[in-house]
């Protein structure tokens, strides 16, 4: 299973955390291995759609270096760009910086940029790269609105700090997600709930024997954490994508 320390999540946005959980999904890893990494094959594209992806990603590569490319109808952080009408005053072109992820699908071009640690995820409708305009985000989705605002400020050369509070989990949320990832990793490696509880969740209870553990209230919380972590890897990661 992937190994990552808690401090490695500081710049993770919600889509990054969704990828962290999905890359630990056993069924996803089996599917990736069976397709031998041929992400453009018809079978691979169909498999990617099943997971909410535009294309499959290598689960053994880190999220920071190889971000997933999510479908726009699954991830609120995807900002859709269209060719701007003639003489549109607010049109802008894409920045001339390194692209860390891209893929073409059904005529659309998907791109991921990382600017000062902030992920910008775009879908270029019809694959056009000239003067661009942002499609309106869903009115009731704060995450989608924040992603569009971050993109707008990026195009204008302004700070995107104001949008980070929505794009990224709060400090407490990040700590909880990091804990759930540690719990999931331990569970997938075969650790018992008692081992997870006394070594990860409640390290001050190290040395607690099996009889004493069964009588402790902490045991039930650890079981809930294990269930939640496994649920995030199976399908709950989609909730992170939706915001």
C-alpha positions as CSV (number, residue, x, y, z in Angstrom):
1,X,0.0,0.0,0.0
2,X,1.2,3.6,-0.5
3,X,3.1,5.2,2.3
4,X,2.8,8.9,3.1
5,X,3.5,10.8,6.3
6,X,0.8,13.1,7.8
7,X,2.9,16.2,7.0
8,X,2.8,15.4,3.3
9,X,-0.9,16.4,3.1
10,X,-0.5,20.1,3.9
11,X,-1.1,21.2,0.2
12,X,-3.7,18.6,-0.5
13,X,-7.1,19.8,-1.8
14,X,-10.3,17.8,-1.6
15,X,-9.7,16.1,-4.9
16,X,-6.2,15.1,-3.8
17,X,-7.6,13.4,-0.7
18,X,-10.2,11.6,-2.9
19,X,-7.3,10.3,-4.9
20,X,-5.4,9.2,-1.8
21,X,-8.4,7.0,-0.7
22,X,-9.1,5.6,-4.2
23,X,-5.4,4.6,-4.8
24,X,-5.8,2.4,-1.7
25,X,-8.9,0.7,-3.1
26,X,-8.0,-3.0,-3.8
27,X,-10.5,-3.3,-6.7
28,X,-9.0,-0.2,-8.4
29,X,-5.5,-1.5,-8.0
30,X,-6.5,-4.9,-9.5
31,X,-8.2,-3.1,-12.4
32,X,-5.1,-1.0,-13.0
33,X,-2.8,-4.0,-13.0
34,X,-5.1,-5.9,-15.4
35,X,-5.0,-3.1,-17.9
36,X,-1.2,-2.8,-17.8
37,X,-1.4,1.0,-17.7
38,X,-2.8,1.4,-21.2
39,X,-4.9,4.4,-20.2
40,X,-6.1,5.2,-23.8
41,X,-7.6,1.7,-24.6
42,X,-11.4,1.6,-24.8
43,X,-11.6,-0.8,-21.9
44,X,-9.4,1.4,-19.7
45,X,-11.6,4.5,-20.5
46,X,-14.7,2.6,-19.5
47,X,-13.0,1.5,-16.3
48,X,-12.0,5.1,-15.6
49,X,-15.5,6.3,-16.0
50,X,-16.6,3.7,-13.4
51,X,-14.4,5.5,-10.8
52,X,-15.3,9.0,-11.8
53,X,-12.1,9.5,-13.7
54,X,-11.3,10.8,-17.2
55,X,-8.4,8.3,-17.3
56,X,-6.9,5.8,-14.9
57,X,-4.0,6.9,-12.8
58,X,-1.1,4.8,-11.5
59,X,-1.9,4.1,-7.8
60,X,1.8,3.7,-7.0
61,X,2.7,7.2,-8.0
62,X,2.3,10.0,-5.5
63,X,-0.7,12.4,-5.6
64,X,1.5,15.4,-5.7
65,X,3.5,14.3,-8.7
66,X,0.8,12.5,-10.7
67,X,-2.7,14.0,-9.9
68,X,-5.8,12.2,-11.0
69,X,-7.9,13.7,-13.8
70,X,-11.5,13.6,-12.6
71,X,-14.6,13.9,-14.7
72,X,-16.3,17.3,-14.6
73,X,-19.6,15.7,-13.7
74,X,-18.0,14.1,-10.6
75,X,-15.6,16.7,-9.3
76,X,-16.7,20.2,-8.4
77,X,-13.2,21.5,-8.7
78,X,-13.1,21.0,-12.4
79,X,-13.4,24.4,-14.1
80,X,-14.8,24.3,-17.6
81,X,-13.4,26.8,-20.1
82,X,-14.9,27.7,-23.4
83,X,-13.7,29.6,-26.4
84,X,-14.5,33.3,-25.6
85,X,-16.8,35.2,-28.0
86,X,-15.2,37.8,-30.2
87,X,-14.2,41.0,-28.4
88,X,-15.1,39.5,-25.0
89,X,-13.3,41.8,-22.6
90,X,-12.6,39.2,-19.9
91,X,-11.1,36.5,-22.1
92,X,-7.8,35.1,-21.0
93,X,-5.2,32.5,-22.2
94,X,-3.8,29.7,-20.2
95,X,-0.6,30.4,-18.3
96,X,2.7,29.4,-19.8
97,X,3.8,27.0,-17.0
98,X,4.4,23.3,-16.7
99,X,1.4,21.0,-17.0
100,X,1.4,18.2,-14.4
101,X,-1.5,16.3,-15.9
102,X,-3.5,16.3,-19.2
103,X,-5.6,14.1,-21.3
104,X,-8.0,14.3,-24.3
105,X,-11.4,12.7,-24.1
106,X,-14.4,13.1,-26.4
107,X,-13.1,16.3,-27.9
108,X,-12.4,18.0,-24.6
109,X,-8.9,18.6,-23.2
110,X,-8.3,18.2,-19.5
111,X,-5.4,19.9,-17.7
112,X,-4.0,20.1,-14.2
113,X,-1.7,23.0,-13.2
114,X,0.1,23.5,-9.9
115,X,0.8,27.1,-9.1
116,X,2.5,27.8,-5.8
117,X,1.0,24.6,-4.4
118,X,-2.6,25.4,-5.6
119,X,-4.1,22.9,-8.0
120,X,-6.0,24.3,-10.9
121,X,-8.1,21.6,-12.8
122,X,-9.5,22.6,-16.2
123,X,-11.7,21.1,-18.9
124,X,-11.3,22.9,-22.2
125,X,-14.5,22.4,-24.0
126,X,-13.8,21.3,-27.6
127,X,-10.1,21.4,-26.7
128,X,-9.6,25.0,-27.7
129,X,-6.6,26.8,-26.2
130,X,-7.0,30.4,-27.5
131,X,-8.9,33.2,-25.7
132,X,-11.0,31.5,-23.0
133,X,-13.9,32.3,-20.7
134,X,-15.0,30.4,-17.6
135,X,-18.4,28.7,-17.7
136,X,-20.7,29.6,-14.8
137,X,-20.2,27.3,-11.8
138,X,-23.1,25.5,-10.1
139,X,-24.9,28.2,-8.0
140,X,-25.4,26.0,-5.0
141,X,-21.9,24.5,-4.9
142,X,-19.3,26.4,-2.8
143,X,-16.4,24.2,-3.9
144,X,-17.2,24.8,-7.6
145,X,-17.5,28.5,-7.0
146,X,-14.2,28.6,-5.2
147,X,-12.4,26.7,-7.9
148,X,-13.8,29.2,-10.5
149,X,-12.8,32.1,-8.4
150,X,-9.3,30.7,-7.9
151,X,-9.0,30.2,-11.7
152,X,-10.2,33.8,-12.3
153,X,-7.7,35.2,-9.9
154,X,-4.9,33.1,-11.4
155,X,-5.7,34.4,-14.9
156,X,-5.5,38.0,-13.5
157,X,-2.2,37.3,-11.7
158,X,-3.8,37.7,-8.2
159,X,-3.4,35.7,-5.1
160,X,-5.6,32.6,-4.8
161,X,-5.3,32.5,-1.0
162,X,-8.9,33.5,-0.4
163,X,-10.2,30.4,-2.2
164,X,-7.9,28.0,-0.4
165,X,-10.2,27.8,2.6
166,X,-12.8,26.1,0.5
167,X,-10.6,24.2,-1.9
168,X,-8.6,22.6,0.9
169,X,-10.0,20.9,4.0
170,X,-9.7,22.8,7.2
171,X,-6.8,21.9,9.5
172,X,-9.0,19.7,11.6
173,X,-10.5,18.1,8.6
174,X,-7.1,17.4,7.2
175,X,-5.9,15.9,10.4
176,X,-8.9,13.6,10.5
177,X,-8.5,12.6,6.8
178,X,-4.8,11.9,7.5
179,X,-5.8,9.7,10.5
180,X,-8.3,7.8,8.4
181,X,-5.6,7.1,5.8
182,X,-3.3,5.8,8.5
183,X,-6.1,3.6,9.8
184,X,-6.9,2.4,6.3
185,X,-3.3,1.5,5.5
186,X,-2.9,-0.4,8.8
187,X,-6.2,-2.3,8.2
188,X,-5.2,-3.2,4.6
189,X,-1.9,-4.6,5.9
190,X,-3.8,-6.9,8.3
191,X,-3.6,-5.0,11.6
192,X,-6.3,-5.8,14.1
193,X,-8.6,-3.1,15.5
194,X,-6.8,-3.3,18.8
195,X,-3.4,-2.8,17.1
196,X,-4.8,0.2,15.1
197,X,-6.3,1.6,18.3
198,X,-3.3,1.3,20.6
199,X,-0.7,2.1,18.0
200,X,-2.4,4.8,15.8
201,X,-5.5,6.3,17.4
202,X,-4.7,6.0,21.1
203,X,-0.9,5.4,21.3
204,X,-1.0,6.1,25.0
205,X,-2.9,2.8,25.4
206,X,0.0,0.8,24.0
207,X,0.3,-2.5,25.8
208,X,-3.4,-2.9,26.5
209,X,-4.2,-6.6,26.3
210,X,-7.0,-8.2,24.3
211,X,-9.3,-8.8,27.3
212,X,-9.0,-5.2,28.6
213,X,-9.5,-3.8,25.0
214,X,-12.8,-5.6,24.6
215,X,-14.2,-3.7,27.6
216,X,-13.1,-0.3,26.5
217,X,-15.3,2.4,24.8
218,X,-12.3,3.3,22.5
219,X,-12.8,-0.1,20.8
220,X,-16.1,1.1,19.3
221,X,-14.7,4.3,18.0
222,X,-11.8,2.5,16.3
223,X,-14.3,0.2,14.6
224,X,-16.2,3.2,13.3
225,X,-12.9,4.8,12.0
226,X,-12.0,1.6,10.2
227,X,-15.5,1.4,8.7
228,X,-15.3,5.1,7.6
229,X,-11.9,4.7,6.1
230,X,-12.8,1.7,4.1
231,X,-16.0,3.4,3.0
232,X,-14.1,6.4,1.7
233,X,-11.9,4.1,-0.4
234,X,-14.8,2.3,-1.9
235,X,-17.1,5.1,-2.8
236,X,-17.0,7.9,-0.1
237,X,-14.2,9.6,-1.9
238,X,-16.8,10.9,-4.3
239,X,-18.3,13.0,-1.5
240,X,-14.9,14.7,-1.2
241,X,-15.0,15.5,-4.9
242,X,-18.5,17.0,-4.6
243,X,-17.5,19.2,-1.7
